[in-house]
Amino acid sequence: MKIFLVLTLALVADFAMVQNSCPTLDPPDNGGVVCVQEASTNTTRCRVKCNPGFEHLLQPNVFEECGPFTGWVWTTELVGEPLSGCIESLFEGETLEVEVFYFIEKCSSLTAALREEISSAFLASLKNNSICISNGKETCDIESTSITCGAEVDDGFEFPFRRKRSTQTRMTVKFALKSLAASAANCSSICGTDITDECLGECENTLRQEANSSLQMAVNKVENIYSPPAKTDARRTRLKTLASPSSGSTSPSRDAAISVSGILLKPMSGVRRHEPKVQCPSGMMKKATGSTHTCVECPAGTYLSSSNAECVVCPRGTHQPRARQTKCLPITERPFPGRPDGIPWHRGVYRG
């Protein structure tokens, strides 16, 4: 009888020990967890620590906890969401907007479908002419085309001694050249595992110079197509004297012409470039890292706030399953086990 009692007490003690301990909190990819034990409440609190070149947007204010108040499970399980991981940070990209021009009949009557066709054909034309491509590899991105109808012009304006053939509309096509994403994590191969602010700054400058060079090369190709340099032979010099309005350039290349659904778009000579902009891609937050700035995507469960350009956790009653979003979606709130004090469970957030 005594032996049975001892064994029973031992089993109860072991069971209590198992029940009164927290399971291991698995670290996220590209990082780990740093935990502290609060002896007064027997509660463990953990925060995520990321590898160089990766960020945890909710740090340093968000922690996970496990203890008697949580029933010895982590708050990630109670909330029903996985532990937020470490996200690759990117250096700010450069965007350069460029405009080219075409002759077109009745531009204002173009339907939305035709505008979409023209945009697709225009982008295909740029790629066929190796814009943002070098040695078969992409060197930048082309996107954000827009079409604007301008004033009517005479398509025979280049040589004033000719009679007018017809009056057409000038159509402006604006598009954006964007540098490829450059990961701050790539700097670890240059700076080592301990990335200092100085080395990170040098790495950023190097990557930015490479991006600028790629964009400049792409713009030069566009100008060679739409505003080719004039040749210096005497006959062409005389023609350029009579011609208007693009001194120093000849007619655009035939490769720039576009035909869509029986509509012929004839290129005009000239290219307009805007001042380059340095910014983070959509759905990514700018974050100071020492003396430099990096871009970190807003992870699932958050959105990029337009008011303060920061990633914000979706409010209660909403969710966002995708990263790089600018709003949260409504959901029917799921019931979670309540705390002893009646307050619903949520991830802890330090204020101040």
WOURJO-V164351 format. One record per residue. N is the residue number from 1. PSI is psi in whole degrees, 0 to 359 (none if undefined). OMEGA is omega as a letter, one per 40 degrees, with the letter a starting at -180 (none if undefined). D_LAST is the distance of its C-alpha to the last C-alpha in Angstrom with 1 decimal. Layout:
BEGIN
n	psi	omega	d_last
N	PSI	OMEGA	D_LAST
N	PSI	OMEGA	D_LAST
END
This chain:
BEGIN
n	psi	omega	d_last
1	318	i	59.6
2	320	i	57.6
3	317	i	57.0
4	320	i	55.8
5	318	i	53.4
6	316	i	51.9
7	320	i	51.4
8	316	i	49.8
9	322	i	47.4
10	317	i	46.6
11	319	i	45.9
12	318	i	43.7
13	316	i	41.7
14	318	a	41.4
15	318	i	40.3
16	323	a	37.7
17	320	i	36.4
18	318	a	36.2
19	332	a	34.5
20	35	i	31.9
21	154	a	30.6
22	144	i	28.4
23	163	i	30.1
24	132	i	29.3
25	110	a	26.4
26	133	i	28.1
27	155	i	26.3
28	165	i	26.0
29	145	i	28.5
30	31	i	27.7
31	189	i	25.2
32	187	i	24.6
33	142	i	22.3
34	122	a	20.8
35	150	i	20.7
36	149	a	20.1
37	125	i	21.9
38	104	a	20.6
39	324	a	23.9
40	330	a	23.2
41	359	a	22.7
42	39	a	24.7
43	138	i	21.9
44	131	i	21.4
45	135	a	18.2
46	147	i	18.6
47	156	i	17.0
48	137	i	19.1
49	124	a	20.2
50	156	i	22.3
51	160	i	25.5
52	136	a	25.9
53	359	i	26.2
54	153	a	24.1
55	151	i	20.5
56	104	a	18.3
57	330	a	16.3
58	354	i	13.9
59	155	e	12.9
60	14	a	10.9
61	344	a	8.8
62	138	i	12.1
63	159	i	14.5
64	146	a	17.9
65	157	i	19.3
66	134	a	22.8
67	198	a	24.4
68	326	i	26.3
69	334	a	24.0
70	2	a	24.5
71	26	i	28.2
72	34	i	28.0
73	158	a	27.1
74	151	a	24.1
75	336	i	21.7
76	322	i	23.1
77	321	i	26.4
78	319	a	25.2
79	335	a	23.4
80	22	i	26.5
81	146	i	24.9
82	164	i	25.4
83	128	i	22.8
84	131	a	21.3
85	185	i	23.2
86	131	a	23.1
87	137	i	24.2
88	131	i	26.5
89	143	a	25.2
90	152	i	27.6
91	153	i	28.3
92	139	i	28.4
93	163	i	31.8
94	136	i	34.3
95	132	a	36.0
96	115	i	39.3
97	137	a	40.9
98	144	i	44.7
99	136	i	47.4
100	167	a	51.0
101	147	a	53.7
102	153	i	56.5
103	140	i	59.5
104	143	i	59.7
105	130	i	61.9
106	60	a	60.2
107	321	a	56.6
108	343	a	55.3
109	4	i	57.1
110	132	i	55.2
111	167	i	53.7
112	323	i	50.2
113	318	i	52.0
114	321	i	54.0
115	321	i	51.0
116	320	i	49.3
117	317	a	52.5
118	317	i	52.7
119	316	i	49.2
120	317	i	49.9
121	323	i	53.2
122	314	i	51.6
123	320	i	49.0
124	322	i	51.8
125	318	i	53.9
126	317	a	51.1
127	322	i	50.8
128	335	i	54.6
129	17	i	54.7
130	32	i	52.2
131	129	a	49.3
132	25	i	46.2
133	133	i	48.6
134	125	a	50.1
135	37	i	52.4
136	2	a	51.5
137	146	i	47.8
138	134	i	45.1
139	345	i	43.6
140	176	i	41.4
141	149	i	40.7
142	126	a	42.5
143	183	i	41.0
144	53	i	40.2
145	146	i	43.8
146	149	a	44.6
147	129	i	48.0
148	133	i	48.8
149	132	a	52.3
150	202	a	53.6
151	161	i	56.8
152	140	i	60.3
153	162	i	61.9
154	121	a	65.3
155	359	i	65.1
156	23	a	68.1
157	343	a	66.5
158	327	a	66.7
159	99	a	70.5
160	336	a	71.4
161	351	i	75.2
162	155	i	74.6
163	154	i	74.8
164	135	i	71.8
165	314	i	71.6
166	165	i	69.0
167	121	a	65.9
168	174	a	62.7
169	141	i	59.0
170	126	i	56.6
171	129	i	53.8
172	128	i	50.6
173	116	i	48.7
174	137	i	45.3
175	165	a	43.5
176	133	i	40.7
177	126	a	40.9
178	138	i	37.8
179	150	i	37.2
180	151	a	36.9
181	133	i	33.6
182	119	a	33.0
183	135	i	30.9
184	337	i	28.7
185	335	i	29.9
186	338	a	33.4
187	344	i	32.4
188	331	i	32.3
189	339	i	36.1
190	316	a	36.1
191	350	a	33.4
192	184	a	33.7
193	333	i	31.0
194	92	a	28.9
195	113	i	28.0
196	162	i	27.2
197	322	a	25.8
198	314	a	29.3
199	322	i	31.1
200	321	i	28.8
201	318	i	29.4
202	320	i	33.2
203	317	i	33.1
204	317	a	31.4
205	319	i	34.0
206	312	a	36.8
207	324	a	35.8
208	321	i	35.2
209	320	i	38.7
210	319	i	40.2
211	317	i	38.6
212	319	i	39.9
213	320	i	43.3
214	318	i	43.5
215	319	i	42.6
216	320	i	45.1
217	320	i	47.8
218	317	i	47.1
219	320	i	47.4
220	321	i	50.6
221	319	i	52.1
222	317	a	51.4
223	325	i	53.0
224	334	i	56.0
225	314	a	56.5
226	340	i	56.0
227	67	a	57.1
228	144	i	59.4
229	142	a	60.6
230	143	i	64.1
231	160	a	67.0
232	8	a	69.1
233	158	a	72.6
234	317	a	74.7
235	315	a	75.1
236	328	i	71.3
237	319	i	70.8
238	317	i	73.2
239	320	a	71.6
240	332	i	68.1
241	322	i	69.7
242	336	a	70.8
243	166	i	67.6
244	152	e	64.5
245	4	a	61.5
246	84	i	60.1
247	142	i	61.8
248	3	i	61.3
249	159	i	60.9
250	187	a	63.3
251	151	i	63.0
252	158	i	60.3
253	148	i	61.1
254	337	i	62.8
255	343	a	60.1
256	347	i	57.7
257	146	a	59.8
258	136	i	58.4
259	121	a	60.5
260	121	i	58.9
261	43	i	60.9
262	1	i	63.8
263	124	i	61.8
264	126	i	62.2
265	114	a	59.5
266	126	a	60.9
267	143	i	58.5
268	156	i	58.5
269	132	i	58.3
270	146	i	55.0
271	135	i	51.4
272	125	i	48.4
273	145	i	45.2
274	167	i	41.8
275	137	a	39.3
276	150	i	37.3
277	139	i	33.6
278	119	a	31.0
279	166	i	28.5
280	150	i	27.0
281	164	a	29.0
282	138	i	28.3
283	12	i	25.5
284	142	a	23.9
285	137	i	20.7
286	131	a	20.8
287	131	i	18.6
288	131	i	18.8
289	91	a	20.4
290	235	a	21.2
291	359	a	23.7
292	174	i	24.5
293	138	i	23.2
294	167	i	23.8
295	130	a	23.9
296	129	a	22.5
297	144	i	23.8
298	119	a	21.7
299	172	i	22.9
300	141	a	24.5
301	357	i	22.3
302	173	i	20.3
303	158	i	21.4
304	114	a	21.0
305	132	i	19.7
306	340	a	22.1
307	322	a	19.8
308	7	i	17.2
309	38	i	19.3
310	156	i	16.7
311	127	a	17.4
312	137	i	16.0
313	136	i	16.8
314	134	i	19.8
315	161	a	19.3
316	136	a	21.1
317	359	i	24.9
318	167	i	24.9
319	168	i	25.2
320	103	a	26.0
321	351	a	28.3
322	155	i	28.6
323	164	i	26.6
324	44	i	26.4
325	160	a	26.4
326	6	i	25.2
327	165	i	25.1
328	160	a	25.0
329	143	i	28.1
330	146	i	28.7
331	164	i	29.7
332	119	a	31.0
333	132	i	28.3
334	141	i	29.5
335	132	i	29.4
336	155	i	27.5
337	135	a	28.2
338	159	i	26.2
339	164	i	24.2
340	332	a	25.9
341	6	i	23.8
342	358	a	24.8
343	132	i	21.4
344	153	a	22.1
345	142	i	20.9
346	164	a	18.2
347	139	i	16.2
348	142	i	13.1
349	123	i	9.7
350	134	i	6.7
351	147	i	3.7
352	none	none	0.0
END
